[in-house]
Amino acid sequence: LKNTVLLGKTKIVAEAEDDSGIEKVEFYIDGNLVGEDKIEPYEYSFRKVKLFKRFVRKHSISVIVYDDEGKTGTSDSIEVITFWL
């Protein structure tokens, strides 16, 4: 299998850099904003089971980085399968 699997609580860490500086990093589950971080290391812990509507399901986790000029610098995503125990 070549799928990323999440078991229980998970912390996502994003690495970001920009010449002018990073304003914030936003974290999304299935296109819904669930958190943001303005201090490095940029991370978000998925602790609430209700964020994932089913116990076993495929989800998309996305991260969008904004620089201190308000520009969207980078975005990235990963498809995962979640198992909540």
Helices and strands as residue ranges (DSSP letters): E 4-7, E 10-14, E 22-29, E 32-37, E 42-46, G 49-51, E 56-67, E 72-83
